[in-house]
């Protein structure tokens, strides 16, 4: 098994994959917040449901 950090991989797609996954996770959180749905994650082998806070209501002006 290669113990080299992924940021040092020769393959450009592999090097940039962590950033892409972070962007995808951020977008998933934004979408869940907008639609009021939970995000399902696995932490230490346990399934967790993350319920986002609802979007801020516009203040009457």
PQR file of N, CA, C, O and H, with PARSE charges and radii, in Angstrom:
ATOM      1  N   UNK A   1       0.841  -1.180   0.000 -0.4000 1.5000
ATOM      2  CA  UNK A   1       0.000   0.000   0.000 -0.0000 2.0000
ATOM      3  C   UNK A   1       0.884   1.241   0.000  0.5500 1.7000
ATOM      4  O   UNK A   1       1.901   1.292   0.692 -0.5500 1.4000
ATOM      5  N   UNK A   2       0.493   2.225  -0.771 -0.4000 1.5000
ATOM      6  CA  UNK A   2       1.237   3.469  -0.883 -0.0000 2.0000
ATOM      7  C   UNK A   2       0.899   4.373   0.297  0.5500 1.7000
ATOM      8  O   UNK A   2      -0.275   4.654   0.536 -0.5500 1.4000
ATOM      9  H   UNK A   2      -0.333   2.184  -1.333  0.4000 1.0000
ATOM     10  N   UNK A   3       1.894   4.829   1.028 -0.4000 1.5000
ATOM     11  CA  UNK A   3       1.666   5.681   2.205 -0.0000 2.0000
ATOM     12  C   UNK A   3       1.876   7.159   1.881  0.5500 1.7000
ATOM     13  O   UNK A   3       1.871   8.007   2.773 -0.5500 1.4000
ATOM     14  H   UNK A   3       2.848   4.601   0.834  0.4000 1.0000
ATOM     15  N   UNK A   4       2.059   7.453   0.605 -0.4000 1.5000
ATOM     16  CA  UNK A   4       2.244   8.835   0.169 -0.0000 2.0000
ATOM     17  C   UNK A   4       0.932   9.611   0.344  0.5500 1.7000
ATOM     18  O   UNK A   4      -0.134   9.079   0.035 -0.5500 1.4000
ATOM     19  H   UNK A   4       2.063   6.764  -0.120  0.4000 1.0000
ATOM     20  N   UNK A   5       0.988  10.848   0.830 -0.4000 1.5000
ATOM     21  CA  UNK A   5      -0.239  11.646   0.952 -0.0000 2.0000
ATOM     22  C   UNK A   5      -0.909  11.818  -0.407  0.5500 1.7000
ATOM     23  O   UNK A   5      -0.237  11.931  -1.432 -0.5500 1.4000
ATOM     24  H   UNK A   5       1.854  11.280   1.081  0.4000 1.0000
ATOM     25  N   UNK A   6      -2.230  11.837  -0.404 -0.4000 1.5000
ATOM     26  CA  UNK A   6      -2.982  11.916  -1.651 -0.0000 2.0000
ATOM     27  C   UNK A   6      -2.669  13.220  -2.409  0.5500 1.7000
ATOM     28  O   UNK A   6      -2.755  13.264  -3.636 -0.5500 1.4000
ATOM     29  H   UNK A   6      -2.776  11.745   0.429  0.4000 1.0000
ATOM     30  N   UNK A   7      -2.309  14.270  -1.674 -0.4000 1.5000
ATOM     31  CA  UNK A   7      -1.977  15.547  -2.310 -0.0000 2.0000
ATOM     32  C   UNK A   7      -0.716  15.448  -3.165  0.5500 1.7000
ATOM     33  O   UNK A   7      -0.464  16.326  -3.991 -0.5500 1.4000
ATOM     34  H   UNK A   7      -2.238  14.235  -0.677  0.4000 1.0000
ATOM     35  N   UNK A   8       0.071  14.404  -2.982 -0.4000 1.5000
ATOM     36  CA  UNK A   8       1.308  14.231  -3.740 -0.0000 2.0000
ATOM     37  C   UNK A   8       1.180  13.163  -4.832  0.5500 1.7000
ATOM     38  O   UNK A   8       2.181  12.767  -5.428 -0.5500 1.4000
ATOM     39  H   UNK A   8      -0.134  13.691  -2.311  0.4000 1.0000
ATOM     40  N   UNK A   9      -0.025  12.703  -5.093 -0.4000 1.5000
ATOM     41  CA  UNK A   9      -0.236  11.677  -6.117 -0.0000 2.0000
ATOM     42  C   UNK A   9       0.138  12.222  -7.492  0.5500 1.7000
ATOM     43  O   UNK A   9       0.021  13.420  -7.753 -0.5500 1.4000
ATOM     44  H   UNK A   9      -0.838  13.025  -4.609  0.4000 1.0000
ATOM     45  N   UNK A  10       0.582  11.340  -8.351 -0.4000 1.5000
ATOM     46  CA  UNK A  10       0.940  11.748  -9.717 -0.0000 2.0000
ATOM     47  C   UNK A  10      -0.295  12.075 -10.546  0.5500 1.7000
ATOM     48  O   UNK A  10      -0.246  12.937 -11.423 -0.5500 1.4000
ATOM     49  H   UNK A  10       0.677  10.367  -8.139  0.4000 1.0000
ATOM     50  N   UNK A  11      -1.387  11.400 -10.277 -0.4000 1.5000
ATOM     51  CA  UNK A  11      -2.626  11.602 -11.027 -0.0000 2.0000
ATOM     52  C   UNK A  11      -3.328  12.877 -10.536  0.5500 1.7000
ATOM     53  O   UNK A  11      -3.674  12.991  -9.360 -0.5500 1.4000
ATOM     54  H   UNK A  11      -1.428  10.699  -9.565  0.4000 1.0000
ATOM     55  N   UNK A  12      -3.529  13.813 -11.437 -0.4000 1.5000
ATOM     56  CA  UNK A  12      -4.146  15.103 -11.079 -0.0000 2.0000
ATOM     57  C   UNK A  12      -5.549  14.913 -10.507  0.5500 1.7000
ATOM     58  O   UNK A  12      -5.917  15.566  -9.529 -0.5500 1.4000
ATOM     59  H   UNK A  12      -3.248  13.720 -12.392  0.4000 1.0000
ATOM     60  N   UNK A  13      -6.327  14.027 -11.110 -0.4000 1.5000
ATOM     61  CA  UNK A  13      -7.686  13.788 -10.617 -0.0000 2.0000
ATOM     62  C   UNK A  13      -7.670  13.278  -9.180  0.5500 1.7000
ATOM     63  O   UNK A  13      -8.492  13.684  -8.359 -0.5500 1.4000
ATOM     64  H   UNK A  13      -6.029  13.497 -11.904  0.4000 1.0000
ATOM     65  N   UNK A  14      -6.748  12.405  -8.889 -0.4000 1.5000
ATOM     66  CA  UNK A  14      -6.627  11.876  -7.536 -0.0000 2.0000
ATOM     67  C   UNK A  14      -6.195  12.972  -6.559  0.5500 1.7000
ATOM     68  O   UNK A  14      -6.712  13.052  -5.445 -0.5500 1.4000
ATOM     69  H   UNK A  14      -6.079  12.075  -9.556  0.4000 1.0000
ATOM     70  N   UNK A  15      -5.258  13.807  -6.972 -0.4000 1.5000
ATOM     71  CA  UNK A  15      -4.799  14.909  -6.107 -0.0000 2.0000
ATOM     72  C   UNK A  15      -5.938  15.853  -5.751  0.5500 1.7000
ATOM     73  O   UNK A  15      -6.019  16.334  -4.621 -0.5500 1.4000
ATOM     74  H   UNK A  15      -4.838  13.742  -7.878  0.4000 1.0000
ATOM     75  N   UNK A  16      -6.816  16.118  -6.710 -0.4000 1.5000
ATOM     76  CA  UNK A  16      -7.887  17.092  -6.492 -0.0000 2.0000
ATOM     77  C   UNK A  16      -9.178  16.474  -5.969  0.5500 1.7000
ATOM     78  O   UNK A  16     -10.163  17.183  -5.766 -0.5500 1.4000
ATOM     79  H   UNK A  16      -6.750  15.727  -7.628  0.4000 1.0000
ATOM     80  N   UNK A  17      -9.185  15.171  -5.750 -0.4000 1.5000
ATOM     81  CA  UNK A  17     -10.417  14.500  -5.351 -0.0000 2.0000
ATOM     82  C   UNK A  17     -10.924  14.950  -3.977  0.5500 1.7000
ATOM     83  O   UNK A  17     -12.134  15.050  -3.772 -0.5500 1.4000
ATOM     84  H   UNK A  17      -8.384  14.595  -5.915  0.4000 1.0000
ATOM     85  N   UNK A  18     -10.022  15.220  -3.044 -0.4000 1.5000
ATOM     86  CA  UNK A  18     -10.480  15.661  -1.718 -0.0000 2.0000
ATOM     87  C   UNK A  18     -11.214  16.993  -1.795  0.5500 1.7000
ATOM     88  O   UNK A  18     -12.236  17.184  -1.135 -0.5500 1.4000
ATOM     89  H   UNK A  18      -9.040  15.139  -3.211  0.4000 1.0000
ATOM     90  N   UNK A  19     -10.696  17.905  -2.597 -0.4000 1.5000
ATOM     91  CA  UNK A  19     -11.392  19.195  -2.753 -0.0000 2.0000
ATOM     92  C   UNK A  19     -12.770  19.003  -3.367  0.5500 1.7000
ATOM     93  O   UNK A  19     -13.740  19.635  -2.949 -0.5500 1.4000
ATOM     94  H   UNK A  19      -9.866  17.750  -3.133  0.4000 1.0000
ATOM     95  N   UNK A  20     -12.846  18.123  -4.365 -0.4000 1.5000
ATOM     96  CA  UNK A  20     -14.129  17.858  -5.018 -0.0000 2.0000
ATOM     97  C   UNK A  20     -15.124  17.252  -4.022  0.5500 1.7000
ATOM     98  O   UNK A  20     -16.303  17.608  -4.027 -0.5500 1.4000
ATOM     99  H   UNK A  20     -12.058  17.610  -4.705  0.4000 1.0000
ATOM    100  N   UNK A  21     -14.654  16.348  -3.180 -0.4000 1.5000
ATOM    101  CA  UNK A  21     -15.540  15.755  -2.177 -0.0000 2.0000
ATOM    102  C   UNK A  21     -16.009  16.788  -1.162  0.5500 1.7000
ATOM    103  O   UNK A  21     -17.161  16.755  -0.729 -0.5500 1.4000
ATOM    104  H   UNK A  21     -13.697  16.058  -3.177  0.4000 1.0000
ATOM    105  N   UNK A  22     -15.134  17.694  -0.786 -0.4000 1.5000
ATOM    106  CA  UNK A  22     -15.544  18.764   0.153 -0.0000 2.0000
ATOM    107  C   UNK A  22     -16.590  19.673  -0.478  0.5500 1.7000
ATOM    108  O   UNK A  22     -17.554  20.067   0.179 -0.5500 1.4000
ATOM    109  H   UNK A  22     -14.198  17.721  -1.138  0.4000 1.0000
ATOM    110  N   UNK A  23     -16.397  20.011  -1.770 -0.4000 1.5000
ATOM    111  CA  UNK A  23     -17.393  20.843  -2.466 -0.0000 2.0000
ATOM    112  C   UNK A  23     -18.734  20.122  -2.546  0.5500 1.7000
ATOM    113  O   UNK A  23     -19.784  20.733  -2.345 -0.5500 1.4000
ATOM    114  H   UNK A  23     -15.614  19.691  -2.304  0.4000 1.0000
ATOM    115  N   UNK A  24     -18.699  18.830  -2.838 -0.4000 1.5000
ATOM    116  CA  UNK A  24     -19.930  18.047  -2.925 -0.0000 2.0000
ATOM    117  C   UNK A  24     -20.636  17.986  -1.573  0.5500 1.7000
ATOM    118  O   UNK A  24     -21.860  18.089  -1.501 -0.5500 1.4000
ATOM    119  H   UNK A  24     -17.846  18.334  -3.002  0.4000 1.0000
ATOM    120  N   UNK A  25     -19.868  17.821  -0.512 -0.4000 1.5000
ATOM    121  CA  UNK A  25     -20.456  17.784   0.833 -0.0000 2.0000
ATOM    122  C   UNK A  25     -21.078  19.133   1.181  0.5500 1.7000
ATOM    123  O   UNK A  25     -22.169  19.188   1.748 -0.5500 1.4000
ATOM    124  H   UNK A  25     -18.873  17.737  -0.570  0.4000 1.0000
ATOM    125  N   UNK A  26     -20.395  20.203   0.848 -0.4000 1.5000
ATOM    126  CA  UNK A  26     -20.921  21.547   1.111 -0.0000 2.0000
ATOM    127  C   UNK A  26     -22.238  21.759   0.372  0.5500 1.7000
ATOM    128  O   UNK A  26     -23.198  22.293   0.928 -0.5500 1.4000
ATOM    129  H   UNK A  26     -19.509  20.158   0.387  0.4000 1.0000
ATOM    130  N   UNK A  27     -22.268  21.335  -0.887 -0.4000 1.5000
ATOM    131  CA  UNK A  27     -23.490  21.485  -1.687 -0.0000 2.0000
ATOM    132  C   UNK A  27     -24.614  20.630  -1.111  0.5500 1.7000
ATOM    133  O   UNK A  27     -25.769  21.056  -1.092 -0.5500 1.4000
ATOM    134  H   UNK A  27     -21.489  20.901  -1.338  0.4000 1.0000
ATOM    135  N   UNK A  28     -24.286  19.435  -0.644 -0.4000 1.5000
ATOM    136  CA  UNK A  28     -25.295  18.562  -0.031 -0.0000 2.0000
ATOM    137  C   UNK A  28     -25.878  19.214   1.213  0.5500 1.7000
ATOM    138  O   UNK A  28     -27.086  19.152   1.442 -0.5500 1.4000
ATOM    139  H   UNK A  28     -23.348  19.089  -0.659  0.4000 1.0000
ATOM    140  N   UNK A  29     -25.023  19.839   2.018 -0.4000 1.5000
ATOM    141  CA  UNK A  29     -25.499  20.526   3.223 -0.0000 2.0000
ATOM    142  C   UNK A  29     -26.393  21.708   2.857  0.5500 1.7000
ATOM    143  O   UNK A  29     -27.421  21.931   3.496 -0.5500 1.4000
ATOM    144  H   UNK A  29     -24.041  19.889   1.832  0.4000 1.0000
ATOM    145  N   UNK A  30     -26.010  22.455   1.842 -0.4000 1.5000
ATOM    146  CA  UNK A  30     -26.832  23.589   1.401 -0.0000 2.0000
ATOM    147  C   UNK A  30     -28.196  23.115   0.904  0.5500 1.7000
ATOM    148  O   UNK A  30     -29.226  23.702   1.237 -0.5500 1.4000
ATOM    149  H   UNK A  30     -25.175  22.273   1.323  0.4000 1.0000
ATOM    150  N   UNK A  31     -28.195  22.050   0.105 -0.4000 1.5000
ATOM    151  CA  UNK A  31     -29.444  21.522  -0.427 -0.0000 2.0000
ATOM    152  C   UNK A  31     -30.328  20.970   0.687  0.5500 1.7000
ATOM    153  O   UNK A  31     -31.542  21.173   0.674 -0.5500 1.4000
ATOM    154  H   UNK A  31     -27.358  21.573  -0.166  0.4000 1.0000
ATOM    155  N   UNK A  32     -29.730  20.280   1.640 -0.4000 1.5000
ATOM    156  CA  UNK A  32     -30.494  19.742   2.774 -0.0000 2.0000
ATOM    157  C   UNK A  32     -31.110  20.869   3.586  0.5500 1.7000
ATOM    158  O   UNK A  32     -32.250  20.763   4.037 -0.5500 1.4000
ATOM    159  H   UNK A  32     -28.744  20.115   1.650  0.4000 1.0000
ATOM    160  N   UNK A  33     -30.367  21.937   3.771 -0.4000 1.5000
ATOM    161  CA  UNK A  33     -30.874  23.089   4.515 -0.0000 2.0000
ATOM    162  C   UNK A  33     -32.051  23.717   3.783  0.5500 1.7000
ATOM    163  O   UNK A  33     -33.049  24.083   4.402 -0.5500 1.4000
ATOM    164  H   UNK A  33     -29.440  22.024   3.404  0.4000 1.0000
ATOM    165  N   UNK A  34     -31.934  23.840   2.477 -0.4000 1.5000
ATOM    166  CA  UNK A  34     -32.992  24.449   1.672 -0.0000 2.0000
ATOM    167  C   UNK A  34     -34.252  23.598   1.659  0.5500 1.7000
ATOM    168  O   UNK A  34     -35.360  24.128   1.736 -0.5500 1.4000
ATOM    169  H   UNK A  34     -31.123  23.542   1.974  0.4000 1.0000
ATOM    170  N   UNK A  35     -34.092  22.287   1.562 -0.4000 1.5000
ATOM    171  CA  UNK A  35     -35.243  21.398   1.446 -0.0000 2.0000
ATOM    172  C   UNK A  35     -35.712  20.840   2.774  0.5500 1.7000
ATOM    173  O   UNK A  35     -36.761  20.198   2.831 -0.5500 1.4000
ATOM    174  H   UNK A  35     -33.192  21.857   1.500  0.4000 1.0000
ATOM    175  N   UNK A  36     -34.954  21.071   3.857 -0.4000 1.5000
ATOM    176  CA  UNK A  36     -35.350  20.586   5.175 -0.0000 2.0000
ATOM    177  C   UNK A  36     -35.207  19.083   5.325  0.5500 1.7000
ATOM    178  O   UNK A  36     -35.953  18.462   6.082 -0.5500 1.4000
ATOM    179  H   UNK A  36     -34.102  21.592   3.811  0.4000 1.0000
ATOM    180  N   UNK A  37     -34.261  18.494   4.617 -0.4000 1.5000
ATOM    181  CA  UNK A  37     -34.041  17.053   4.719 -0.0000 2.0000
ATOM    182  C   UNK A  37     -32.764  16.769   5.506  0.5500 1.7000
ATOM    183  O   UNK A  37     -31.881  17.620   5.613 -0.5500 1.4000
ATOM    184  H   UNK A  37     -33.655  18.999   4.003  0.4000 1.0000
ATOM    185  N   UNK A  38     -32.684  15.576   6.044 -0.4000 1.5000
ATOM    186  CA  UNK A  38     -31.509  15.183   6.829 -0.0000 2.0000
ATOM    187  C   UNK A  38     -30.405  14.668   5.911  0.5500 1.7000
ATOM    188  O   UNK A  38     -30.664  14.207   4.800 -0.5500 1.4000
ATOM    189  H   UNK A  38     -33.401  14.885   5.957  0.4000 1.0000
ATOM    190  N   UNK A  39     -29.186  14.756   6.394 -0.4000 1.5000
ATOM    191  CA  UNK A  39     -28.030  14.202   5.708 -0.0000 2.0000
ATOM    192  C   UNK A  39     -27.630  12.957   6.487  0.5500 1.7000
ATOM    193  O   UNK A  39     -27.498  13.001   7.710 -0.5500 1.4000
ATOM    194  H   UNK A  39     -28.976  15.131   7.297  0.4000 1.0000
ATOM    195  N   UNK A  40     -27.436  11.849   5.781 -0.4000 1.5000
ATOM    196  CA  UNK A  40     -27.067  10.593   6.418 -0.0000 2.0000
ATOM    197  C   UNK A  40     -25.562  10.418   6.287  0.5500 1.7000
ATOM    198  O   UNK A  40     -25.017  10.465   5.184 -0.5500 1.4000
ATOM    199  H   UNK A  40     -27.543  11.813   4.788  0.4000 1.0000
ATOM    200  N   UNK A  41     -24.891  10.215   7.422 -0.4000 1.5000
ATOM    201  CA  UNK A  41     -23.442  10.013   7.435 -0.0000 2.0000
ATOM    202  C   UNK A  41     -23.114   8.787   8.275  0.5500 1.7000
ATOM    203  O   UNK A  41     -23.915   8.344   9.097 -0.5500 1.4000
ATOM    204  H   UNK A  41     -25.334  10.177   8.318  0.4000 1.0000
ATOM    205  N   UNK A  42     -21.937   8.259   8.053 -0.4000 1.5000
ATOM    206  CA  UNK A  42     -21.450   7.139   8.853 -0.0000 2.0000
ATOM    207  C   UNK A  42     -20.215   7.616   9.605  0.5500 1.7000
ATOM    208  O   UNK A  42     -19.244   8.067   8.998 -0.5500 1.4000
ATOM    209  H   UNK A  42     -21.286   8.619   7.385  0.4000 1.0000
ATOM    210  N   UNK A  43     -20.259   7.513  10.923 -0.4000 1.5000
ATOM    211  CA  UNK A  43     -19.122   7.900  11.765 -0.0000 2.0000
ATOM    212  C   UNK A  43     -18.772   6.727  12.658  0.5500 1.7000
ATOM    213  O   UNK A  43     -19.602   6.249  13.431 -0.5500 1.4000
ATOM    214  H   UNK A  43     -21.048   7.146  11.416  0.4000 1.0000
ATOM    215  N   UNK A  44     -17.556   6.275  12.548 -0.4000 1.5000
ATOM    216  CA  UNK A  44     -17.087   5.142  13.343 -0.0000 2.0000
ATOM    217  C   UNK A  44     -18.017   3.939  13.222  0.5500 1.7000
ATOM    218  O   UNK A  44     -18.241   3.219  14.195 -0.5500 1.4000
ATOM    219  H   UNK A  44     -16.881   6.664  11.920  0.4000 1.0000
ATOM    220  N   UNK A  45     -18.555   3.728  12.027 -0.4000 1.5000
ATOM    221  CA  UNK A  45     -19.425   2.582  11.777 -0.0000 2.0000
ATOM    222  C   UNK A  45     -20.867   2.771  12.193  0.5500 1.7000
ATOM    223  O   UNK A  45     -21.687   1.874  11.993 -0.5500 1.4000
ATOM    224  H   UNK A  45     -18.373   4.313  11.237  0.4000 1.0000
ATOM    225  N   UNK A  46     -21.199   3.918  12.769 -0.4000 1.5000
ATOM    226  CA  UNK A  46     -22.574   4.185  13.195 -0.0000 2.0000
ATOM    227  C   UNK A  46     -23.231   5.159  12.217  0.5500 1.7000
ATOM    228  O   UNK A  46     -22.614   6.135  11.790 -0.5500 1.4000
ATOM    229  H   UNK A  46     -20.533   4.646  12.932  0.4000 1.0000
ATOM    230  N   UNK A  47     -24.483   4.885  11.870 -0.4000 1.5000
ATOM    231  CA  UNK A  47     -25.235   5.766  10.973 -0.0000 2.0000
ATOM    232  C   UNK A  47     -25.797   6.928  11.790  0.5500 1.7000
ATOM    233  O   UNK A  47     -26.398   6.729  12.845 -0.5500 1.4000
ATOM    234  H   UNK A  47     -24.985   4.092  12.216  0.4000 1.0000
ATOM    235  N   UNK A  48     -25.591   8.140  11.284 -0.4000 1.5000
ATOM    236  CA  UNK A  48     -26.123   9.339  11.941 -0.0000 2.0000
ATOM    237  C   UNK A  48     -26.938  10.145  10.936  0.5500 1.7000
ATOM    238  O   UNK A  48     -26.615  10.185   9.749 -0.5500 1.4000
ATOM    239  H   UNK A  48     -25.103   8.302  10.427  0.4000 1.0000
ATOM    240  N   UNK A  49     -27.977  10.772  11.417 -0.4000 1.5000
ATOM    241  CA  UNK A  49     -28.804  11.655  10.606 -0.0000 2.0000
ATOM    242  C   UNK A  49     -28.573  13.080  11.085  0.5500 1.7000
ATOM    243  O   UNK A  49     -28.897  13.416  12.224 -0.5500 1.4000
ATOM    244  H   UNK A  49     -28.239  10.739  12.382  0.4000 1.0000
ATOM    245  N   UNK A  50     -28.023  13.905  10.231 -0.4000 1.5000
ATOM    246  CA  UNK A  50     -27.777  15.302  10.571 -0.0000 2.0000
ATOM    247  C   UNK A  50     -28.929  16.136  10.036  0.5500 1.7000
ATOM    248  O   UNK A  50     -29.173  16.186   8.830 -0.5500 1.4000
ATOM    249  H   UNK A  50     -27.760  13.632   9.306  0.4000 1.0000
ATOM    250  N   UNK A  51     -29.630  16.787  10.949 -0.4000 1.5000
ATOM    251  CA  UNK A  51     -30.753  17.631  10.543 -0.0000 2.0000
ATOM    252  C   UNK A  51     -30.281  19.076  10.505  0.5500 1.7000
ATOM    253  O   UNK A  51     -29.917  19.642  11.536 -0.5500 1.4000
ATOM    254  H   UNK A  51     -29.432  16.746  11.928  0.4000 1.0000
ATOM    255  N   UNK A  52     -30.287  19.674   9.319 -0.4000 1.5000
ATOM    256  CA  UNK A  52     -29.811  21.056   9.215 -0.0000 2.0000
ATOM    257  C   UNK A  52     -30.819  22.036   9.806  0.5500 1.7000
ATOM    258  O   UNK A  52     -32.017  21.759   9.874 -0.5500 1.4000
ATOM    259  H   UNK A  52     -30.582  19.215   8.481  0.4000 1.0000
ATOM    260  N   UNK A  53     -30.315  23.166  10.223 -0.4000 1.5000
ATOM    261  CA  UNK A  53     -31.196  24.229  10.688 -0.0000 2.0000
ATOM    262  C   UNK A  53     -31.938  24.776   9.466  0.5500 1.7000
ATOM    263  O   UNK A  53     -31.364  24.852   8.380 -0.5500 1.4000
ATOM    264  H   UNK A  53     -29.342  23.391  10.168  0.4000 1.0000
ATOM    265  N   UNK A  54     -33.213  25.159   9.633 -0.4000 1.5000
ATOM    266  CA  UNK A  54     -33.927  25.712   8.484 -0.0000 2.0000
ATOM    267  C   UNK A  54     -33.310  27.029   8.050  0.5500 1.7000
ATOM    268  O   UNK A  54     -32.676  27.716   8.851 -0.5500 1.4000
ATOM    269  H   UNK A  54     -33.679  25.097  10.516  0.4000 1.0000
ATOM    270  N   UNK A  55     -33.493  27.384   6.778 -0.4000 1.5000
ATOM    271  CA  UNK A  55     -32.929  28.659   6.308 -0.0000 2.0000
ATOM    272  C   UNK A  55     -33.507  29.821   7.096  0.5500 1.7000
ATOM    273  O   UNK A  55     -34.650  29.773   7.551 -0.5500 1.4000
ATOM    274  H   UNK A  55     -34.008  26.826   6.127  0.4000 1.0000
ATOM    275  N   UNK A  56     -32.718  30.845   7.247 -0.4000 1.5000
ATOM    276  CA  UNK A  56     -33.173  32.029   7.973 -0.0000 2.0000
ATOM    277  C   UNK A  56     -34.350  32.660   7.241  0.5500 1.7000
ATOM    278  O   UNK A  56     -34.326  32.844   6.024 -0.5500 1.4000
ATOM    279  H   UNK A  56     -31.790  30.884   6.877  0.4000 1.0000
ATOM    280  N   UNK A  57     -35.383  32.987   8.019 -0.4000 1.5000
ATOM    281  CA  UNK A  57     -36.544  33.652   7.428 -0.0000 2.0000
ATOM    282  C   UNK A  57     -36.202  35.097   7.141  0.5500 1.7000
ATOM    283  O   UNK A  57     -35.509  35.741   7.929 -0.5500 1.4000
ATOM    284  H   UNK A  57     -35.403  32.838   9.007  0.4000 1.0000
ATOM    285  N   UNK A  58     -36.680  35.615   6.022 -0.4000 1.5000
ATOM    286  CA  UNK A  58     -36.403  37.015   5.710 -0.0000 2.0000
ATOM    287  C   UNK A  58     -37.045  37.920   6.746  0.5500 1.7000
ATOM    288  O   UNK A  58     -38.160  37.660   7.199 -0.5500 1.4000
ATOM    289  H   UNK A  58     -37.243  35.092   5.382  0.4000 1.0000
ATOM    290  N   UNK A  59     -36.349  38.972   7.121 -0.4000 1.5000
ATOM    291  CA  UNK A  59     -36.885  39.900   8.102 -0.0000 2.0000
ATOM    292  C   UNK A  59     -37.773  40.918   7.390  0.5500 1.7000
ATOM    293  O   UNK A  59     -37.415  41.438   6.333 -0.5500 1.4000
ATOM    294  H   UNK A  59     -35.443  39.183   6.753  0.4000 1.0000
ATOM    295  N   UNK A  60     -38.936  41.196   7.983 -0.4000 1.5000
ATOM    296  CA  UNK A  60     -39.818  42.198   7.356 -0.0000 2.0000
ATOM    297  C   UNK A  60     -39.142  43.555   7.339  0.5500 1.7000
ATOM    298  O   UNK A  60     -38.538  43.975   8.326 -0.5500 1.4000
ATOM    299  H   UNK A  60     -39.227  40.774   8.842  0.4000 1.0000
ATOM    300  N   UNK A  61     -39.247  44.219   6.234 -0.4000 1.5000
ATOM    301  CA  UNK A  61     -38.512  45.471   6.094 -0.0000 2.0000
ATOM    302  C   UNK A  61     -39.378  46.604   6.013  0.5500 1.7000
ATOM    303  O   UNK A  61     -38.906  47.735   5.893 -0.5500 1.4000
ATOM    304  H   UNK A  61     -39.737  43.878   5.432  0.4000 1.0000
TER
END
